[in-house]
Amino acid sequence: MSLIFDEYGRPYIILQEQERKTRIKGLDAIRSNIAAARTLSRTLTTSLGPKGMDKMLQSQDGDVTVTNDGATILKEMDVENQVAKLMVELAQSQDDEIGDGTTGVVVLAGALLEQALILLDRGIHPTRISEGFDKACEVCLDRLEQISQKIEFSEKSYDELVKAAMTTMSSKVVNRYSKQLAEICIKAIFSVADFERKDINLDLIKVEGKVGGTLEDSVLVNGIVLDKDVSHPQMPKAVDNAKICILTCPFEPPKPKTKHKLDIDSVEKYKDLQKAEQEYFRDMVQRVKDSGANVVLCQWGFDDEANHLLYQNGLLAVRWVGGVEIELVAMATHGRIIPRFSEISEKKLGKAGKVREVSLGTTHDHVIFIEDCANSKAVTIFLRGGSKMAVDEAKRSVHDALCQVRNLIRDQRIVYGGGSSEIACSLAVSEFADKVSGVEQYAIRCFADALDAIPSALADNSGLSSLETVGALKAAQTKQQNPRLGVDCLGRGTWDMKEQNVYETLLSKKQQIQLATQLVKMILKIDDVIGPTDALT
Amino acid sequence: MQVPRYQGPAPHVLKRDTSEEKGEEARMSSFIGALALCDLVKTTLGPKVLADGMDKILQSANGDIIVTNDGATILKSVSIDNAAAKILVDISKTQDDEIGDGTTSVCCLAGELLREAEKLLDAKIHPQIVVSGYRIAANAAQKALQDAAMDHGANFEQLKEDLFYIAKTTLSSKLLAQSRDHFAKIAVEAVLRLKGSTNLDHIQFIKKTGGNLSDSYLDEGFILEKSLGVGQPKRVENAKILIANTPMDTDKIKVYGARVRVDSYNKVAEIEEAEQKKMMEKCQKILNHGINCFVNRQLIYNRPEQFFTDHGIMAIEHADFDGVERLALVTGGEVVSTFDHPELVKLGHCGLIEEAMIGEDRVIRFSNCAAKEACTIVLRGANKQILDEAERSLHDALCVLSQTVNHSKVVYGGGSAEMLMAKAVDEAAKTIPGKQSLAVEAFARALRAIPGIVADNAGFDATELISEMRAAHQKGEMEAGIDIHNGRIGNMAKLHVLESFKLKSYMVSSATEAAEMIIRVDDIIKAAPRRREE
């Protein structure tokens, strides 16, 4: 069997037979798995850091996504290989737990696997490698705790938080406006945060994007934005001191769940029915009106008659509001969701300072702002951008930044970014390696080498020579005993990440190292892969 | 240390048929796609005074033909498989939605930026450096544009004049160029009627084949493309109009599960009678509003129609949704669906309703309306394609004008704004140390390419004109631009070539954004298209 490799180390498939093989055993299985996982991490390596590149992904339906967010890239990549899927899940769990550092965790896992491969070729048993990695991981976590610092902020002075959020966004397309967006994010977080319990419910922050305008037009809305328009063109476009009736029942006569038939067999019945029908509409609208409501949000539609009656009664009505939005509005306005007309009462109405319809651009495009809600804790970040891709990317960036700030409020400890903490860990791990006797020593040393992958990738992506930079940084860290030295990605002329204001949360960094180590251990444990025999038919 | 390579069979990581392009290859594929698209629309940029060729004929899958030079329309109609090209389509679509015009320019600028970037990348400059250079340049360009912008928002007469010139500039690149003065006047008048609203739905277009483009006019009233019921008054003065959206055939029973079940023929007749009576009651209720014109969005059956005729009421059925909404705006009435409270309903008023003829067709004209926030533009032309293109052109002009009414800043057109920005960007480049300055200079070149394309399309010597213009701008003649009629440099202030500031500024920012997005890509992963069920 002959194999030729392209410049990225992917083998070309020449013989058809080699694909028919569906079972790989022993070391070959591990090697094959590592190769698969490395393919993904190599793809992501170039996206790391503020100068990382973007990936363009075209979905099955032809939609284009441009991003450098690790979790999104992996999700959209349409991965088939089982081990590669583990990597995707790895990024996903980092995203769910921390919300940031998804690229980093994949790159680190890839680097660890590459090192494991070297060890395997030296004849070290996978289990011993795992043990060594485990020990090294613990050393890393200790070191991270040591070098972590607490940052101070309060509700009034949050400069430090702005800096942290800006670090997160520096790697995205939005970084032109990162300061403005960072401030928006922090204000949003502060309005929903419960500082005593250190709890932040991100569900209360809705991120809504609408194509058009520029990123600078993005605003923080103190309330909720609905992508809907008012049901009748002549209804009031703005209502102050809104009392909102939130309905999940349609404006129509009752519709029992059980099957039924109503037979009309005489003129009288026909007339009665007609009367009853009209009565329903009048009654329903009257009930809404009597409760004192001046805004109606309905999860369902209503027909022309109901629509006109609502209009005649001076109500602003919105139909077809989605279930999630209904709940959000109810939460934000302290209103209750009303499932039946008979249960409408004044107490159940939601309250908001202002409800208004805003039109955008030259097309017939409207959104509804519900502002100054009774529950001041519900906010919306309303993003604008030149194209759909830009808006989507902005949404993802804002999500990352929100998570970052949330993590900082939960745990105020930070470590410095720019690869400085990885270098510090790497130094600590290699020092520790010398003290360990036995085969693990090699594994631990390799772990230290793997940690260097992050600063090297940062350096590479910034157009610096990676070996030179990382070597110099390591020497400088040891000499100056300063764990804050990292790669100067933006060419600002200093290595000290404190001066550059590049932060990452301790939580995120710890999680990255832990998750990556766990995944590598898992992959090393697999020694047999059996694929379906009909993979090619 | 040599990293040992795995020697076994290659693992399949991505799904089958998913393609991945990396590094240079990816960049090349996205650049080629974007540039090809840019070249496609490039020839339609700029005014066509001498010849009105350079349009594109697009034939859709079902055989419809569109002849256009509107960038957004062209881009919308070609189906594209290149991811980068899709980004360009997307920005030009957004430009269309936000501003309404400049769709070709934005695409061309983004294309030129990429063309310049390609050269820089070939010279081994890192994409990120190009991106950061472009950002610096875009800021400098925006600032220069801002400084050069003039605001006549305070002075209404001046604003009106500005609007007229902007409309002329916009229209000169379209099919309507021959009679642009005429159309510019129409556009300005129509937009001023909106009183600052940007909802262009209130301006209605009626297209009638026949006649000449210059026979088109703005009707101060409102025209509904419907005919009157038989035997109804053809002319109503001091009309009181009830605008309704209600079924006038049979009222459906809305109670779920209700059905009519009868056991004798007599009863069928009775129920039919009741049904009719119900309708007549509704008609009576409508009559109680004291109206002499009834406009319904839905169908009106013969019997109610006859009832209205008997009572001397003009009844118009099937006015489409937009028509009803516009009519409500023009006449100041409400759109009504229930008729129990005549005292609460605001009726629409207008001085005169009459049946009129446009070409061969009968229409209904409402004139002397109470509120004048909507109007109708009647377009005449030789065939459907010309009318469609005329509508698109006029629509673009209206969009730009309606935006300018709210953001009244204007800049000089004819390429002078681009040259002005290019000059500012060039100056900025001189102050920047480092490789970024190369990208900043490239940005200036891309900006200059835009008037170059315009000159090329008009059949002039672009290189000569651009360098003359550059020299003029260097001397401080900020108004210097291309005099497209004579093929030389002219003073744009004297030639009255104006463009909206918002358009230009938006063009620069979104083109930069798109270019940046494409430059930053180093990997393209393309999923296999979803298989259609056969």
Interface residues (C-beta under 8 A of the other chain):
Chain A: L3 F5 Y8 G9 R10 P11 I13 Q18 E19 K21 I24 D28 R31 S32 N33 I34 A35 A36 T39 L40 T43 T46 K51 M53 D54 K55 M56 L57 Q58 S59 Q60 D61 G62 V64 V66 N68 I73 E76 M77 D78 V79 E80 N81 V83 A84 E114 L117 I118 D121 V173 R176 V211 G212 G213 T214 H232 P233 Q234 E252 P253 P254 K255 P256 K259 H260 K261 L262 D263 I264 D265 S266 V267 Y270 K271 L273 Q274 A276 E277 F281 D303 D304 E305 N307 H308 L309 Y311 Q312 S359 G361 T362 T363 H364 D365 G385 G386 S387 K388 M389 A390 N461 S462 G463 G491
Chain B: M1 V3 P4 R5 Y6 Q7 G8 P9 A10 P11 H12 V13 L14 K15 R16 T18 E20 K22 A26 S30 D81 A83 A84 K86 I87 D90 I91 T94 D96 D97 E98 I99 G100 H126 P127 Q128 I129 R135 T198 N199 L200 D201 N245 T246 D251 I253 K254 V255 Y256 G257 A258 R259 V260 R261 V262 D263 K267 E270 I271 E273 A274 E275 K278 E325 A328 E334 V335 V336 S337 T338 H341 L344 V345 C399 S402 Q403 G434 Y506 S509 S510 E513 A514 E516 M517 R520 V521 D522 D523 I524 I525 K526 A527 A528 P529 R530
